[in-house]
Amino acid sequence: MARARPNVFTVPPGIDFPRVTVEALLEGRLFPVPDAEDPFRLADLVLYVPTRRAGLAFQQAFVAVAGRGSAVLPEIRPLAEPGDALERLLAEAGDDGFIAGEKRRIGALERAFQLRPAVAEWQARLVEHRRASGEDPPPASLAETIDLAEALGRLIDEMAIEGQDLARLATITPQDFDPSRFDDYWSLTRDFLSVAARIWPDICARSGVEDEMAARLRRIRQEAQRLAREDQARPVLVAGSTGSVHATAELMRVVSRLDRGAVILPGLDRRLDAQSWDLVGSDKAGLPTRFAHPQAVLKRTLATLGVTRADVTPLGHETAALAARNALFSEAMRPAETSGQWRETRPAVSVAEALDGMMLAEARDEREEARLIAILMRQTLEKPGASVALVTADRALGRRVVLELETFGITPEVSDGTTLADSEAGRFVRLFLAAAESGRSPELLALLRHPASRFGFEGDELQALTHRLELFLARQHRFDPALPWAARVAAVLAGEAPAWPWGERVAPHDLAPLAALAATVDRAFAPFLPQAGTRRLSDLAQALGATLDDVSTVFDGDFTGGDAIEETLETLTRFGGELWLTPGELPALMAQRLSATPLRRPQIAGARAHVLGFLEARLLHADRVILGGLNEGSVPPAVAGDPFLNRAMRLGLGIQPGERRIGQAAHDVTMLGGTTDLVLTRARRVGTAPSLPSRFVLRLAAFAGPELWEKQVKARGEACLAALRQLENPGPRAGSQPPRPVPAEPRLPERISITEVETLMGDPYALYARRILRLEPLDPIDPPPDARDRGTILHGVLERFTKEPPAADAEQATQRLRDLASAALRPLASEPELQLFWSRAFEAMLPGFLAYDAEARSRAASIIAEARARLDLELPSGLRVVLTGKADRIEIDAEGFARIVDYKTGPTPSWKDVEKGRSPQLTLTARLAEEGAFAGLPAIAGIAGIAYLPIGGREPVIPVHGEKGAADFAPLVRDILPALIARLDALARGTEAYDASIRPNRRRGEEGPYDHLARIGEWSIPGASEEGGEDA
């Protein structure tokens, strides 16, 4: 029997939707139910809910309301799968012939492959059109084609959701379309949509398949038709759906008219005045009011149900505080056309009461926001039985909060709309393909350190080998990325035995297993290297699946996403037989597929902490709700463009524009806004850019008024942030003292170079850490050629040039230097940009150096390059220290006087640094020359001059400080060695410490390799130097 009046209810925001619904059902307020003592009174009930998560919430509500009594729960069906459970089970088992008329369902990826040929043809026509216009666009990749094919599939789904015939795509044109005035793009797109409107039904009919959305909608319509046709004996309830899908709204219409049927809507606004309500969803209103209002979908559903707001019965009791809160959100979300009425409506709302229990925390950045949220969630969980949920559209924020909660030993239930790309297995696949494609150490090390990696070794053994690979190969060498890993390891093993960072040499047996690991890596990467030939996608997908199974445990069930990746690879294998692509295109294709596939996580019954997306949080009830990441562009989401249709064309087709997502977000925020303990959070800065508050936050603040908003809502948030900042910065403390170590004997190294003397003068602690503690700083992974390498190359080129006989003329000298530089820069072939940059810098230096060299050779009797010196220093304490050094260039004139020249590729020290002894390179080298410490250097009559020669290409090749006479440098050369001996003796006796407070004259922001050991940040001002400025 059908009702004369639809049976429709609503539950206001802030009330436990599942519990109130179950209570009303059992009390007979929805429709008559059997006697309460009958445990089978709910067995015949069919309950339709929006999602599986909502179904679990209703199960828990039934258990909670039933108490200790026993009862058979009703059949709960998610509207995404509306058919009978037995039919679904048989269909999933693959018995397609068991159910009459049932077709095989295909997923989004399979549909995209079916549509791919048509999309590829359209892309090719667009490319041809652009080339005819004089452009040179690259051909579309397979990933781009599949992405567009999926966008076309979503358009087909939207047409089905709105109940529109797909054939209408063949007739749609832009408003005021004139082929002579519009770009050819529109004509091409219209032609393509016309083809798509025909080919997809043909493909489905020819293959006997049905896409998932079509199957879902068909089942909903069949269910509605069955309920309307038959004398329905079983009670039916639709709870929590807004009716956004046309077929779902039709099912709700039928159920609302059943004698034992009811529909319960979430959060219907019964407060909004009639004028504003009439504007919502109206064609006469602007797009925001028509589609982006939180009540737009519900109003359309009421029209389908054939009821007005007055016909809807509210369930649950609104307290005065909750009524005020819901009134606040209703007013804040009212249509823009009537927002001018706030002055009249505000006195009717108890704003102070509405804001009680609500706070807004605006953190400095995402890190602070995540930490505050984690602390607030922990605070809630300290109350027995209390529950808390973070609801956010920002997945990165959700991950940050989960990590922060782990520091408290809290593992929340996470269901935030994460995709397969962010699953454990998905990350492994992306790391594997990135490492194979790049050939670089960072990607390989990240892959090997993934917990699923094996590559023929047990987990602990592989991690130990990865550590050695990092230390002895990745941090000490940079190879051509195309070189096999086995060849790189062989080159390392063939060289001198490397040392651990603490100075001990490595035993050969410690490195031998690296060869086996490298060979396994090469075999695994071989099919996916960029230089591998073009292959079928099916072969690549099959090879990828087999390789992942060989080198990892991602498919063993211990890692999230493993099963879904297997399904994705199977689909690619099944439909990629006719597609040819290079291995270089595979990473982009897999990244596109993984990002497009949602990650399904199992629900945790009884969990008290949740991290959810807005979709997953619908019908949620928790003691504290935290709405995080409330920045514009996140909540509400930015309106995405359609690659095929503009807004006007979508409206012409009867499908909703992107603004509908704003309306969905507004309804979600309104439903959660009724929570008594409501926390709103946002970060003022996201990444490196400032952010804007969500429009929802701004509307709430505007209606509440600045006084109450600042004093209540923001003040509570600022208090929490202040407490958090106090935790991180507890206030003033006793100042730390810089370390001044005095080691046990021996307190000096046996040998010290001139470069290390310079370190001693500027940063004694660095010398202590390196030579006494024997701590070597770790090089970066895949160390790029840097200033030191450039200096080594230039020094080597000039050394060879200087040692050769003089060239016959300037042209020959120029060509010889170019040849030497070309040979020296050849190993940089894998770094073409850097090779070109250094080559040009060398060319800039070339004329100046040749001019200087010619002038020097004209006045020098001999020139000695790269001479090495050694001098034994007898200290007063009785110790002996060997001083070593190397001179870049010593020019000896006919009278036996020497000129000391030091090449500089970087900044040259000032004369003040030379005088103060902070840069003793020239003066010590000159003193060693006077002492006859240079091997192969004849006795000299004295020092004629000292100078730095810039060879970096940025400064003129003119000797720096070369104009200084003997009166300037002779006292420095005379005094430098006694001063050094006295300093070394004080260190040897222990009367002087290796003082970390003596800072080198560094530029602001520059760090030394041992600054972290010296805890510089605890006792010094960053960038401060011992003395300010240099000589002009």
Phi, psi and omega in degrees: 000138181260149178282152174279331182237126181304142183261091189236136181230172174212150175245122182294159174300150177090355178251143181296099188301306182299317184293315180297321179297314181295318179298315179297322179297309184291334178276357177078019180277346178269312174194163183299139176234157181299175182303144184297338182280348183277114181291346182258013187292339179256000187297328182273351185290135172251120182247117177265129180231161185293319187220169176295324179298318176298324177298319177296321179297322178290322176302314180296323179294320178298318181295317182294318183286323181294337179068225183274351179289158179263144180202147175274125183287154178288171174277117183255121183242121171293140180296340175292338179224074194282345186287180179295141185298321180295319178298318179297319181297317179293322179295319180292335179286350176093007179276074187296332183275354184289323182256121183297133176080359182278128180257160176290132181269140179242148180274181184296321182292316179298319178297321179298321178292326177292325181274347187304315182303319180292319179293319179298321178295319178296317178299319180297322178293322177295319178297316179299319180296318180292323178293325177293338178271005178096001178274169178228068183285146176285154177293150181290141177279166179297321180299318179294321179295315179296322179298316178292324178296324177291323176297321176295321177299321178295324176297319177299318178297317181297321177298319180292320180299320181276002178072027182261144178288132182298334181297342180294340177300334182285347185248352187285139175220156175298156179299135181058040184290129176224109184306331181284340182254334184270156176297149180299343180304318182295320179295316179297318180293319179296318177298319181295314180297327176298317178294315181299323180296333179269319191286328184292313174300324179295318179298315181297317181292318183292324183266351181066040183237170179213132180285162188299318180295317179298319179295319180296313182293323178297318180296320179296316180295319179298321179295318178296318179294320179295316180295324180286331186274319187269161173277092189290118179269328182281140175289144183229136181225129173250118187230128171094353180272140175273350181076028182293334177270130185304315181295323178295318178299323178293320177297318179297323178298316181293315182297322182296342181259359176289150180298323177241058179221155179203153177235132180240116182269146178270121168064042174291128182277107180263002182267329187303134183295159186298321181298314180292320181297322180295330180285329183299124178075004183278145177295340181278345181272166176289167182303318180301318180285329183286321185236332189264003177279144183297341181260003186299313181292318181296323179295319178295322179294320177300321178297320178294321180288339181081033180229164173251174179301324182293338180278351185269130183265127178282146175244149179085158183253124175273119172291171180298320181293319179292322178298320178295318180297314181294326176293322178301312181291324178298315180291319181297329183264004183300156182305146180299330182295335182243011181294345176293348179279359183304324181299324180278324185274338185298318180300336181280351181253128176281084187297318181300318179291324180295326183276352179294128182086006182241138178215155177238123177246117179254098184283163179293319183210181183295325180296315180293322179298314181297319182292320177298316180299316180299319180293319179294324178293318177298319179303318180294318184292343178290343176275126183303127176079354183285150180237154182215146180221132167267124177243120184209148173269354182267101183295325179297320177296318178302317179294320178300316181295319178300317178295320178295321179295328179298330178293339177264003183075026182250127176247106182278162168283129185243124173208080189245024180077019180297145180265171181298334180297332182263005176283166180298316179291322179297320177296323179296316180299315181295320178294320181297311182291324178294319180293320179293322183285318188278324185070016183257155183292318182305318181292320180294316180297319177297321178295312183294334181273355174295137184299343179273349184291143175224304179050041175087005181234159172287162187303309182294321179295320180295320180295323177294319178293322178298321178298317179292320178301320180293313186291316192260344177243302188293326184265355182241348185221154173229113184255165172298128183302337181280349182285131179301151182294327178297321178293324178294314179297320179298321179295322179291316181293332181281342181275191179296142181302121182289169181245148171294162180301340178265012168100346181283140177288150183269135177288143182303325183291341177289334184257344184304318180297344179298329180296318178294319178297315181297320179296320178295319178298316180299318179296320180292322183280340191310313182290348188243011179287149181302328183278355177292153186286170177294137182221167175292144177300322180299320179293319179295318180295319179294318178295322179295316178299316180294320180293316179299323179293327181285320190257002184210179177241027184294337182261009183274358177095356181271353185235137181295139176092355183298314181296319181294325178291321175301316179296319179297315180295323177296321178294317178297322178294321184289323188249004181259017183294331183258005182255127180251136178206160178275155176303334179294340178273346184293317180302317180295320180295315180294321178298320179295319181290317182294323180288337182269354184255118179291146179267122180265117178255144177292142177283147181251107179292137177083002179294143181254345178242132184226144169236110192230156166275172183293324178296315182290339184270001181295137185068015180286143170226125179217159180293325175227131176243131178247116175267107186257158177067038184279067176246148179299137184098340175252309175226105357285164179290154175294143180285116182279147178281159178254127182291347185246321188233141172274180185298316182296322179293323178296316179296323178295330179278351182085017175249149190282148177283179182296342180297342179298330179293329176294319178297319177298315179297320180297320178293320178299315180296320180296317179296318180283337182295343179281354179299133183301312179260094186245127179242127175251131180227152174203161175254131180293335180227128177246117187068239180251005186244144174292153183243163177251141178296152176301147178298333178293320178295317181296322179292318177299316180295321182294318181287319182295329182095144186298326184294305180293321181298315181290314187284333182255295190291306182288327180297320177296318178295319179295325178295318178294318179295321178297320178295319178298315181294330177291325175298319183280334180226084188293359177110189183296146179218168180300131183295138177282150177259141177295145179293138176228071186290141170238099187287165172288160180296146356283134186267355180233148170290156181288333179231146177215133182266166178298323178297321179289331174297320178296321175297318179300320182290327186259328185210076184304324183297325179297320177295320178300314183295322185277315188265329180269310178279346179057047177257115179266131177294141179285133173287159174293161177290136186050060188304119180288152175304127184237194183299325179296317179296319179297318178297320179297317180297313182295319178298318180295319179297313182290329177297311180297319180296318183290325182283340179283158175300148181302144179289159183291323180210177183296323181296317179293321178296319179298314181295323180294318179296322179295320179296317180295318180294320179298317179294321181290329182270356182300323178298348179271018183300331179282354177238069189299323181295314180293321179300317179293318181297314180292324178298318180291324176296322178294319178297325179292327180279335191304306183300318181296318181293318180297322177295317179294316183296319179296317180294321180292320180293332181290334182250353182258141175283326179206152177232126181249128182249139174052049178279141182254143183233154177213131180218126177278127180255122176267116180272150179304332180284354180099351179283156177239131178234134179268122176262126181239159179192171179218133179258127178296320185200128175236119181254120183249125182274181185296335181269001177091007178274142185253143175243121184267123181237130179242122179288143178226118175271342178250201180298141178270138179297149177284163177295332178295320177295323178293315180297318183283353180083007180285337177233082187271012185304308184291314185292320179291319178299318177298319180294322177296323177296318178296326181279359181069032184276350182272126178292133178081001179260121179293163177301137184251157179279340181160185181258122180272336180175163175226145183198151168263140179242109180292126179234016184281345180094350180265330181249154176300144180279075180233129182306130177265129184072009178292341181281350182291135179267180182301328180295334180276313188260338184301315178297326179292317178296321181294319189269346188294319183289313176301322179295321179294317181298318179296320181293316180294323180294321178297320177294320181295324180281343183086010178276350176231139181264162172278083193283123179282346183281348175278106188264142173292160181279077185264159173282157182299134179088348181282138183240147175269160184292343182243013182299324181292327177289326179278358178054049184303319184296342182278338188226359182233166175266122181303135175085352180285147179235165184297320179226148181269138171080170177229174175297147176290000000 
